[in-house]
Amino acid sequence: MIFRTPSTPLLSQADRDRIERAIREVEARTSGELVTVVAAQSDHYLFISLLYAAAGAFTIAPVLWALDVTANFLSLYVIQIAAFLLLLLLLRWRPALMALVPDSLQRLHAERLAREQFVNLGLADTPERGGILLFVSMAERYVEVIADRGIHERVSVGIWSKAVAAFAEPVKQGRIAEGYLAAIEILGNQLVRQMPADPDNPNRFPDVLIELPG
């Protein structure tokens, strides 16, 4: 299994080490699987950048015309093109772009990426159906816990809610590592209790934080 990682790590090496050490400690005591994934962002939202850049470019011509700045068609056309390119460049800057992306759309794309990762990594195919994905999308400040049915059915709804809350609050504050560690502690204890280590069921996933390029 090959993972592509960003050229610039999303978390510091110290934070990665803490998360990966916590995963190893849990996986040494359970036959379940705990996988952590962090994405810089869940989508490039290019259509949002194009939409706002085009709207701005089309708006500037009639404004300049009304203000009698210029009535020359060629000048207005050049100004429109320049405005479009400048706005598009500005809106490729992530903070500016994310301020314009509706929360519902951010959530939709983050949910989709989390589910794609769960399936593509093979967490839905473990023998005991004991895979858990801890997913973060940084740009959207989004977290999700996805569990396969084997472990999901054995753990109470209250535990899942507690884990998600402990996961989400630090992430929303920008403390990504602390969010992972809190969720790993809660869910790791459940994996150890519900699916103790089995020598005939080896570890199938690398005990690393998987980083997805933005």
C-alpha positions as CSV (number, residue, x, y, z in Angstrom):
1,M,0.0,0.0,0.0
2,I,1.5,3.4,-1.1
3,F,0.5,6.7,0.4
4,R,1.2,10.0,-1.3
5,T,2.1,12.7,1.3
6,P,2.3,16.5,0.9
7,S,5.8,18.0,0.2
8,T,5.3,20.1,3.3
9,P,4.1,18.0,6.3
10,L,0.7,19.1,7.7
11,L,1.8,18.4,11.2
12,S,5.1,18.8,12.9
13,Q,7.3,15.7,13.3
14,A,6.8,15.9,17.1
15,D,3.0,15.8,16.7
16,R,3.3,12.9,14.2
17,D,5.5,11.0,16.6
18,R,3.0,11.4,19.4
19,I,0.0,10.3,17.3
20,E,1.9,7.3,15.8
21,R,3.2,6.2,19.2
22,A,-0.4,6.2,20.6
23,I,-1.6,4.1,17.6
24,R,1.1,1.6,18.1
25,E,0.3,1.2,21.8
26,V,-3.3,0.6,21.0
27,E,-2.7,-1.8,18.1
28,A,-0.3,-3.9,20.2
29,R,-3.4,-4.8,22.4
30,T,-6.2,-5.3,19.9
31,S,-7.1,-7.1,16.7
32,G,-9.1,-4.1,15.6
33,E,-7.6,-1.5,13.3
34,L,-7.2,2.2,14.0
35,V,-6.2,4.4,11.1
36,T,-5.6,8.2,11.1
37,V,-5.8,10.4,8.1
38,V,-5.4,14.1,7.8
39,A,-6.1,16.2,4.6
40,A,-5.0,19.7,3.9
41,Q,-8.4,20.3,2.4
42,S,-11.2,18.1,1.0
43,D,-11.6,19.8,-2.4
44,H,-9.9,22.6,-4.4
45,Y,-13.3,24.3,-4.8
46,L,-12.1,25.7,-8.2
47,F,-15.6,26.3,-9.4
48,I,-16.1,28.7,-6.4
49,S,-13.0,30.6,-7.3
50,L,-14.1,30.8,-11.0
51,L,-17.7,31.8,-10.0
52,Y,-16.6,34.7,-7.8
53,A,-13.8,35.8,-10.1
54,A,-16.2,35.9,-13.1
55,A,-18.9,37.8,-11.1
56,G,-16.3,40.4,-10.1
57,A,-15.0,40.8,-13.6
58,F,-18.4,41.2,-15.1
59,T,-19.4,43.7,-12.4
60,I,-16.5,46.0,-12.9
61,A,-17.2,47.0,-16.5
62,P,-20.6,48.5,-15.9
63,V,-19.4,50.2,-12.8
64,L,-16.5,51.9,-14.6
65,W,-18.9,52.8,-17.5
66,A,-21.4,54.4,-15.1
67,L,-18.6,56.3,-13.3
68,D,-17.4,57.5,-16.7
69,V,-13.9,56.2,-16.0
70,T,-13.7,55.0,-19.6
71,A,-16.1,54.3,-22.4
72,N,-13.6,52.6,-24.6
73,F,-14.7,49.0,-25.3
74,L,-11.2,47.6,-25.6
75,S,-10.1,49.2,-22.4
76,L,-13.1,47.8,-20.5
77,Y,-12.4,44.4,-22.0
78,V,-8.8,44.4,-20.9
79,I,-9.8,45.6,-17.4
80,Q,-12.3,42.8,-17.2
81,I,-9.7,40.2,-18.1
82,A,-7.2,41.6,-15.6
83,A,-9.8,41.8,-12.9
84,F,-10.8,38.2,-13.5
85,L,-7.2,36.9,-13.3
86,L,-6.4,39.0,-10.2
87,L,-9.5,37.8,-8.4
88,L,-8.9,34.2,-9.4
89,L,-5.3,34.4,-8.1
90,L,-6.6,35.9,-4.8
91,L,-9.2,33.2,-4.4
92,R,-6.7,30.5,-4.8
93,W,-5.4,31.7,-1.4
94,R,-7.0,29.2,1.0
95,P,-8.2,31.6,3.7
96,A,-9.9,33.9,1.2
97,L,-11.4,30.9,-0.7
98,M,-12.7,29.1,2.4
99,A,-14.4,32.3,3.6
100,L,-16.6,32.1,0.5
101,V,-17.3,28.4,0.5
102,P,-20.7,27.6,2.2
103,D,-20.4,25.5,5.4
104,S,-22.8,23.0,3.9
105,L,-20.6,22.5,0.8
106,Q,-17.5,22.2,2.9
107,R,-19.1,19.5,5.0
108,L,-20.4,17.7,1.9
109,H,-16.9,17.4,0.4
110,A,-15.2,16.5,3.7
111,E,-17.7,13.7,4.3
112,R,-17.2,12.4,0.8
113,L,-13.4,12.3,1.2
114,A,-13.6,10.6,4.6
115,R,-15.8,7.8,3.2
116,E,-13.6,7.5,0.2
117,Q,-10.6,7.0,2.4
118,F,-12.4,4.4,4.6
119,V,-13.1,2.3,1.5
120,N,-9.9,2.9,-0.5
121,L,-7.7,2.1,2.5
122,G,-9.5,-1.2,3.0
123,L,-10.9,-0.5,6.4
124,A,-14.2,-2.1,5.3
125,D,-12.5,-5.4,4.5
126,T,-10.9,-6.5,7.8
127,P,-11.9,-10.0,9.0
128,E,-13.5,-8.9,12.2
129,R,-15.0,-5.7,10.7
130,G,-13.1,-3.8,13.4
131,G,-11.7,-0.9,11.5
132,I,-12.0,2.7,12.7
133,L,-11.0,5.8,10.7
134,L,-10.1,9.0,12.5
135,F,-10.3,11.7,9.7
136,V,-9.4,15.4,9.8
137,S,-9.7,17.9,6.9
138,M,-7.8,21.0,8.1
139,A,-9.2,23.7,5.8
140,E,-12.8,22.8,6.7
141,R,-11.9,22.2,10.4
142,Y,-13.8,19.0,9.9
143,V,-13.5,15.7,11.8
144,E,-15.2,12.4,11.3
145,V,-15.0,9.0,13.0
146,I,-16.1,6.1,10.7
147,A,-16.3,2.6,12.2
148,D,-17.0,-0.7,10.6
149,R,-20.0,-2.6,11.8
150,G,-18.1,-5.2,13.9
151,I,-16.9,-2.6,16.4
152,H,-19.7,-0.1,15.9
153,E,-22.3,-2.7,17.1
154,R,-20.3,-3.4,20.3
155,V,-19.8,0.1,21.4
156,S,-22.5,2.3,22.9
157,V,-23.7,5.4,21.1
158,G,-22.6,7.5,24.1
159,I,-19.0,6.4,23.6
160,W,-19.0,7.4,20.0
161,S,-20.5,10.8,20.8
162,K,-17.9,11.3,23.5
163,A,-15.0,10.4,21.2
164,V,-16.3,12.7,18.4
165,A,-16.7,15.6,20.8
166,A,-13.2,15.0,22.3
167,F,-11.8,14.8,18.7
168,A,-13.6,17.8,17.3
169,E,-13.1,20.5,19.9
170,P,-9.2,20.7,19.8
171,V,-9.3,20.4,16.0
172,K,-11.6,23.4,15.7
173,Q,-9.0,25.3,17.8
174,G,-6.2,24.3,15.5
175,R,-4.8,21.7,17.9
176,I,-4.9,18.8,15.5
177,A,-2.6,16.4,17.4
178,E,-4.5,16.8,20.7
179,G,-7.7,16.0,18.9
180,Y,-6.3,12.8,17.5
181,L,-4.8,11.8,20.9
182,A,-8.0,12.3,22.8
183,A,-10.0,10.2,20.2
184,I,-7.3,7.5,20.1
185,E,-7.4,7.1,23.9
186,I,-11.2,6.8,24.1
187,L,-11.7,4.5,21.0
188,G,-8.4,2.6,21.6
189,N,-9.7,1.5,25.0
190,Q,-12.9,0.3,23.4
191,L,-11.0,-1.7,20.7
192,V,-8.8,-3.3,23.4
193,R,-11.9,-4.2,25.5
194,Q,-14.1,-5.4,22.6
195,M,-11.5,-6.9,20.3
196,P,-8.4,-8.0,22.2
197,A,-5.2,-8.9,20.4
198,D,-5.3,-12.1,18.4
199,P,-2.0,-13.6,17.2
200,D,-3.8,-15.1,14.2
201,N,-5.1,-11.6,13.2
202,P,-2.0,-9.5,12.4
203,N,-1.8,-5.8,12.0
204,R,-2.9,-5.0,8.5
205,F,-2.2,-1.2,8.3
206,P,0.9,0.9,9.0
207,D,0.7,2.6,12.3
208,V,1.3,6.0,10.8
209,L,-0.6,9.3,10.3
210,I,-1.5,9.3,6.7
211,E,-1.3,12.8,5.2
212,L,-3.2,13.7,2.0
213,P,-1.8,16.4,-0.3
214,G,-4.0,19.5,-0.7
